[in-house]
Structures are given as structure tokens and as C-alpha cells.
């Protein structure tokens, strides 16, 4: 949910109060949580990747798959691993790692799950996991990096891509933090 901190009051080192203006109707959630403790996470807001950028990413993946005769899923997973800022690393006992990998394979909207890498840990009785998020979680900056990688690969294969100006236009589908009405 998007919002803006409107006020901050320092009471003492263990107690402060913030007031947040929200860009959504919070009444139903408030009714559910008002009488108990809640977990709060505050981080800078980033626009989600646009539908147009997502469609272009899939078009580029399809062009690469046809040109290289490499499975589109394989190309997609390879680019998810290369995009940067898109991974969590965990160390776990093998049984927990197995369960985490099974859950990770169920994520996403493609039916392919999300990719992960499993490798030995220096800690006895543990394995390490690199868990990569799918593009459905990308913000505009991460999607721009993904598209840049795909465009470079397409151009290396002699495939025609949109001009940089056209790509910038896709990535700038947001106007001052709000989606344009035609999206």
C-alpha cells in the first residue's frame, strides 16, 4: 500500500508515533487489526513495472527463444538470475531447504515457479539457497534492467528491437508517480 508520512512524534527512545496518509481505503483492514499488535514495515515506495513493459519483456523472450531455439523458460530463468537486485540468500538444514524450494516452485504467474540455486554451505548440516523473484514482483527499475539485458541479447542475435526512445517511453508509463489513464 502506498502512503506518505504526514507527522512524526518522538515520545521516548522506545515509543514514537507516526501519522500516515494512505492512498487507499484502509477502513476494513483497520476494523480487523485495531485491537491488537500489528507488524509494520516502512520502505521507500517504488512504482510496479507497467503492463506494457511486461508485455515487451515477454515479446523479447519469445524472439530470443525462436532465434536461439532455447526454451523460453530457460532464457527467462537465466535473465532473472542476471538482472540483479532480485534475489534472497538463505542457509538452512536440508529438510527446510527442500520445503522452501517446493514453495518457491509454486510462486509466480507463469506456472513455471520461480528459479532457485541450491549449493553447499560451509556450515555443517546446512545448504545454501539463492531464491530469485519472478518478474511479476519487479518495480520499474528492475524491469528496466531486465529489458536492457534482453535487448542486448536480441541485438547480439541480429534481432530488431524497439529504439531506446521507445523503450524509455514504455518505462515512463507513470506520470509523477501515478499511472496514466490509458494503461
N, C-alpha and C positions, 0 to 999 in steps of 0.2 A: 504494500500500500504506500502511496506517495503522500508526503506531507511536508510541512515546514515548521521548524521550531520557532514558536512565537515568543516564548518567555522562559527564563531560567532563574530559579531562586535557590541560592545556597543557604541551607539551614545549618548544617554542621557537616563534618567530614563523612558521616555515614548516612546523611539524609539530604537530598536535594529534590527539587520539584521542577518538572518541565511542563510547559503547555505546548501542545502541538496542534496546528491547523491541518486538517486532513482533507484530501481531495476525493473523498468518497463518503458514503453514508455508513457510519460506524455504529448506529444505534442498536442493531440486532446483536452484534458482537459484544457491545458494551453490556447489554442485558445479560448475556451469558457469563461474562467474566467479572462483573463489577464487585462481587462479594468475595473474591479470592485473590491469591497471588497470581501474577502473570509474568511470563518471561518477556523481556524487552530487548530488542536488537535495533540499534540505530546505526545506519551507514549511509554514505552519500548515495543519492538516487541516480541511477543510470537508465536512460531510455532502453527499452527492449528493442531487439532488432525488428525491422519492419517486415511485413509480409512480402513486399516487393523484393527486398534484399534476400529473404529466404528463398523465394522463387528463383531468383537469379543464381543463387548458390547451387540449387538443385539442377538448374539448366547446365551450369558449368560442369557439375559432376557427371551428368548424363553425356555431355560432349566428350569428356575425358574417357569415360567408360567405353564409348563407341570407338574412339580413336585408338585407344591403347589395348582394347579387348581385355581390360582388367575389370573385375566385378565392381559395380558402383559402391557396394557396401565396403569393400576393401579400400577403395580410394577415399571414401568418406571417413572411415575409421583412421586411416593414415593421416588425413588432414586434421582431424580432431586432435590427434596426438601432437601435431606440429604447430598448431595455432598459438599456443602459449596462453597462460592465464586461465587455463581451462582444466585444472587437474587438482586432485587431492591425493595425498600420500598417507597410507596407513600401515602400521605394523600390528600384526595380530597373530594369535595362535591359529594353526591351520583350520580348525573347525569353524572358527569365527570368520576367517578369510573365505572359506568355501561358501558360507551363508551370505557374506557380503557380495561375493561375485555373483551368486544366484540372484540376489536382489537387484544388483546393478544391471544384469542382463534383462530385467523386466522393465527398465526405465525407458523413457523416450516415446516418441510418436511414430517411429518408422516400423516398429515391430522387430527391429534388429537388436534392441537394447543398446546400452552404452558400452564402449570398449574399456578394457582394463588390461593392465600388465601385472603379472604376478612374478615375483623373483625372490631369491633367498635373502634372508636377513642375517646380519651379523650377530643378532641376539638368538641364543639357543632356544629352540622350540617355537620360533616365530617365522612368519613370512611377511614380505612387504607387498603392498598393492599400490599401484598407480591407477586411480579411478578418473576417467575422462568424462566430462559432461557432454551431452549432445547439444546440437545447435539450437534446439528449442529453448535452451536456457540462456543463450547469448544476449549480451547487450550490444549496442551499436558498435562499440569499439572492437569487441571480439569478433563480431560478424565481419567488420571491415578487414580485419587481419585474415580471416578465413577466405574471404573473397579475393584478397590480394594474392594469397598463395595459389588459389585455384586459377586465377587469371594468368599468373606466371607459368603454371604448368600447361595451361591451354596454349599460350603463346609459344612455349617451347615445343609443342607438338604441331605448330603451324595452324592452330585453330583461331578463328576470328572471334574476338570478344568485344564487348562494349568499350567505347572510349573512356578514358579516365574521367572526363566531364560527365558522361552518362552514369558511370559508377558513383561518382560523387553525388549526383542528383538522387540516385537510389538511396544512398546512405544519409542524405539530408532530408529524408521524408518527414522529419519532425521540424516544426516551426516553433522556435523558442520554447522547447520542452513539451509542446502539445502536438499531438498528431494532426496532420492536415485533414480537412473534412473529406477529401476524396479517397482516403485509404480504406 
